[in-house]
Amino acid sequence: MARQPIVQGDPPGDEDKKRDAALRPRLLREVIGQHSVKQRLEILLRAAKKLKEPLSHMLFDGPPGLGKTTFATVLPNELGTSIQMTSGPALTKPADLLPFLTNVTDGSILFIDEIHRMPRVVEEFIYPAMEDFRIDIVLGEGINARTLSMPLKRFTLIGATTRSGMLSGPMRDRFKIHEHLDYYTVDELAQIVTINAKKLTTPITPDAAGEIAGRSRGTPRIANSRLWWARSYSASEHDGTIDLATAQAALKMAEVDLLGLDKQDRRYLETIISVFEGGPTGVEALAATMNLSTDTLSDEIEPYLLREQMIVRTPRGRMATQKAYAHLGKAWKSSDEGPQGVLFS
Ligand code: ADP
């Protein structure tokens, strides 16, 4: 039986993430989907155990909520080792990394979320730790300065990023394993919803699980939060069980439409269509008009809209597609009659 990992440091702290932690799979076999990633990790785990070596440093990339942290936390459970968690923005200077690096044990895991947001000085400080398991500490200043090389235990660094393109080349090269996580199928999400409803002791019918799954933007974290909402909705308005009608009513009240888009997604499409006449427009102009950060747009909203071909990216900026016009029930460019959008059941 794998041990519970010892989690130290500053795990990301909002409500969504706390809820995620409660529903997170503990072992690799409990992780749904991402089959080829799982297969490769199984090989690496078996090899690490047989060779008695730490896992190679790994980088997980993909949109938020697809399981990067899940994979990182499952690995120490499988190995019976500990994990420390921090994030790129929390590491403002090399000294911020010291407590983590000095706490690593042989084979343990250091997880850095949003690693693309780690400042360059911290990045450079971590290179020798990754390559040779040592750090160089500069003591004193000017001509009296000297460098002390401190050996570290042989640990594994796991980085997670929503923007692997923003990672510097040298940093990327130091990760021997790169895994990209992609969106989940509706079937896979339905399995996740069913398992998590059980963990929450909430009865759910298969069609209701399918409905929530189909309206969760291919993303387990969103499926979890839709499930959570449907559960509260049912407890308040129904008998605590989630059947199809209850799931639909809950999603309608949350303003999640039939494609799983929420208010913010539709506002994005509305803004391109109404304010920018369908585009092309730059992400900065869109973000300023919507009063959101460009990161929120490019990390959270756009990847799924791109995948669903609601928008396209051109060298001159983002453009809404005919599908987006149809979804919102807007007339496509010059034609007078637009199709009627069907947003809700
Ligand atoms: P990321 O780190 O990519 O933002 P997380 O690993 O935090 O995403 O995933 C969010 C939540 O979604 C997890 O807590 C877990 O409940 C669920 N989840 C993610 N991936 C899977 C998966 N493959 N199987 C089951 N549940 C998953």
Boltz pocket constraint, residues with backbone or C-beta under 6 A from the ligand:
constraints:
  - pocket:
      binder: B
      contacts: [[A, 17], [A, 19], [A, 20], [A, 21], [A, 23], [A, 24], [A, 25], [A, 30], [A, 31], [A, 32], [A, 33], [A, 34], [A, 62], [A, 63], [A, 64], [A, 65], [A, 66], [A, 67], [A, 68], [A, 69], [A, 70], [A, 71], [A, 160], [A, 192], [A, 220], [A, 221], [A, 224]]
      max_distance: 6.0
